[in-house]
């Protein structure tokens, strides 16, 4: 008889454990049911396209044909110039403009609203408008030059160097407002007490920027540089709709050349091989970005 209560307690514990086990098992089933659609979408729209693209780009004959293409070396140079000037000029100007828009007053807020319009409107009409304005015969800019000075304007889209410069300008004009807004948010997050202390010490505006603003925004600037480079490396809109890769295929970047090879020439394997040649630059950028973000999380 003395062992009966202990036996009943043991039985109660086992029943409670079995109920909890059944409840947890049911929870796992429901979790799997809810996660299944997302897993399916991930497999269909992420894993499968990436795997299929890598399979298309695994043909060594496509790389040999690509290296023999006389357009490819110029495309590599164009891509590097596009990244070098497009990213660095854009972010440097964005940093400077973010300081301008920190000033108080409704006038500066109104200017910021107008300044954001190029980024807010769709990319396609923006780039087509730039293409129309830069047309050498009846474009808006050359017509204005003729009306004012009675001279012909430059052949913006008929010269390889001017056409590439026009593409870089279009990219900067489109994305400058976005990065300016990012840097503006970073500036506004800096405590005002630091600037007030610098004013007490008699620091100039350049000294405050060098010793207060830039050290506190260096991490943000690095992340923006890496992100902008990754995005610009895969961007084909500016080249496609401003210069079209011309004149004489001289302003192609890797993204647009890959589309040309895949669709215009009807060779998907060579098109994918063209795009995959950007991986030696893309993969280190992604690794640097992930390591920096992880280091920032550890610091927080």
N, C-alpha and C positions, 0 to 999 in steps of 0.2 A: 504493500500500500504506500509506503513512503516514496516509492519511485514513480507513482502515477502522475503526480504534478509535473515532474521533470519530463516524463514522456509526453504529456499533453503540451508542454511548452515547446518541446522539440518538434512536435507535429505542427504546431501553429507557426513556428519559424519556417519550416519547410514549405507549408502552404503559402505563406506570405512571399517567400523567395520565388516559388513557382509563379505566383501571380505577377510579381515584378519582372521575372524573366519573360513571361508572356507579353507583358506590357512593353518591355523594351524591344522585344522581337517585332511586335506590331508597329512600334515607332520606326524601326529600321525599314520595315516594308513600306510604310508611308513615305519615309524620306527617300527611299529608292524610287518610288513611283513619282514623286514630285521632281526629283533630279533627272529622271530619265529623259524628258523632253529637252532639257538644256544640254545634256550629254550628247543626245542625237544631233542637235543643232550644231554643237561644237565639232562633232565628227564630220558632219556633212559639209559645213561651210568653212571650217578651218583646217582640220587634219587632212581631209581628202584633197582640197585644192593645193595645199602645200606639198603633199606627197606626189600628186599628179604633176605639179610643176617641176619638182626635183627629178621625177622620172623622165619628163620631157627634156630637161637640161642635162641628162647624164650621157648624151650622145657625144662622144669625142670628135666625131666628124663635123659636128656643128661648130665646135670651138676652132677646129682647123680652118673651116670656111670663114669663120668670123675674123680670125687673125689675118687671113688673106684679103679681107674686104678693105679697100683703101679708105673707106669712110670711117672705119672703126678707130684708128689712131686719133683722128681729129675729134671724134666723139668723146674719147677719154679726156682730151685736153679741154673740150668745151664743158664737160661735166665738172672737172676740177675748178675751172674758172667760175662756173656757175655757183658752185658751193663756196668758193673763196670769197668772191665779191658779194654774191647774193646774201649769204648768211652774215658775214662780218659787217658789211656796211649797214644792213638792215638793223642788226642788233645795236650797233654803235649809235646810229641815229635815233633808234627807239629809246635808248638809255638817256640821250640828251633831251629828247622831247618829253620824256616822263618827268624830268625836272621842271620843264616849262609848265606842264599841266598841273603841277602841285600848287601853283599860285591860287590864292583865294579870289573869288569874284565870279559873278554870273557870266561875265564875258568869256572867261577861260572855260567854264563848263559848256557854254554854247559852242566854242571852238572845238572842244573835245568831242561833242556830239557830231559835229560836221566832219571832223577828222576820222571818225569811226565808220563813215558811210562806205568807203571803198572796201572795207573788210566785210561789211554787212551784206552788200549786194552779191549776187551769184558771180562765180568766177568767169563763166563763159561769156556773158555780155560785157564784162569788164575787159577781158583780153581782146575780144572782137572789136571793142571801141578803140583800144590802143592800136590795133592793127589798122583800123580805118584812119585814125589820126596820123599815123606814120606812113601812109601810102605816098609814094614819091610823086605821083602825078596829080591826084586830086585830094590828097589828105589835108586835114585841117591845119596842121602845123606848117606845111610847105605853102599852103595858100596864104596863111598869115604872113610868112616871110616874104612872099611875092608882093603882097599888098603893101607891106611896110617898106621894103628895100628894093623891090623890082629885080630880085635875083632868085635863081632857082635854089630850093632848099636841098639839103643833103639827101642822098639815096638811102634812107634809113634802113629799109628792108632789102635793098639790092646790093649792099656791101656786107661781106661776112662779119667783119668786126663791128660795124654799126648795128647789124641785125642781132648779134649776140648781146651787145650792150643794151639794145632795146628790150630783149627778153629779160635780162637781169633787172632792168629798170621796172618792167611790168611786174616781176615777182616781188621786188621791194615795195612797190606802190601798193600791191594787193595785201601783203602781210605785215607791213609796217604798223598799222593801227593795232593789230592784235598784240604784237609784242610790246608796243608802247603801253597798252593797258596792263599787261602782266607786270612790267617794270614799275608802272605807276602804283599798282597794288603793293608791290614790294617796298617802294619808298614810303607809302603811307603807313606801313607796319613798323617803321623805325620809330622808336620813342622820341618825342619832340624834346625831351630833356637833354638828349645828347647834343642836339643842335643849339639849344640854349646855353649849355655849358661851353660849347665851342665859341659862341658869340661872346660870352664873358671873357674867354681867353684871347679874344681879338682875332679869331681865325677868319680868313677870307672865304668866299664861296668855293673857290677851287680847293682850298685846304680842307674845308668841310666835306667836299665830295671825295677827296683823296683819302681822308683819315676817318670819316664816319660812314658816308654812304657806300662807297665801293667795298670796303672790307665786310660790311654787313650784307651786301648784295652779291658778293662774289660767288657764293654757292648757287644762288638763283640764276646768275648770269651764265654759269657753267652748264647748268641743267638746260637752260633755254638754248644755248649754243648747240649742245648735243641733240636736243629734240629738233631744232630747226634744221640741222644738217641731215638728220635721218629723214625728215619730211621732204626736204628739198631734193634729196637723192632720188626719191620715188615720184617727184612731181613732174608731170608731162604737160599740164595744161598751158603753162606760159609759153613753152616752145611750140606746142601744137597749134595754138590759136593766134599767136602773134607773128611768128616767122614761118610756121609750118615746116621747120627744119631747113628752110632755104636761106639764102640762094644756093642752088646746086648742092643741096644736102649738107651744107657747111655749118649749120648751127644745131645739129642734133645733139641730144644728150642720151645717156644710156636708156632712160625710160622711153623716150620717143623712138629711138632706133630699134628697141625691142618690139615696139608696137608696129613699126614699119616692116620689120622682117617677118613678124608673125602674121600680120593681116594683109598688108599691101603686097608683099612678096609671096604670101601663102606658105610660109615655112615656120610653123609653130615651134619646132625644136630649136631652130636658130634664134628665133625671137626670145625664147626662154633662156637660151645660153647667153644671149646679150644681157639680159637682165641679171642673171646670176653672176656675171663678172663683177657686179657691184658688191658682192658678199664680202670680199676681202677688206672693203672699207666699212661696210654696214655692220658686220659682226663685232669688230672692236668698238665701234661707237655704242652699240647696244650693251656690250659688257661694261664699258666705262660708265654708262648711264646707270645700269643696275647696281654696280659697286658703289657709285656715289650716293645713290638713293639709300642703299643699305647702310652706308656709313652715316648718313644723316639721321636715319632712324635710331641707330645705336647712340648717337650723340644726344638725341632727344630723350 
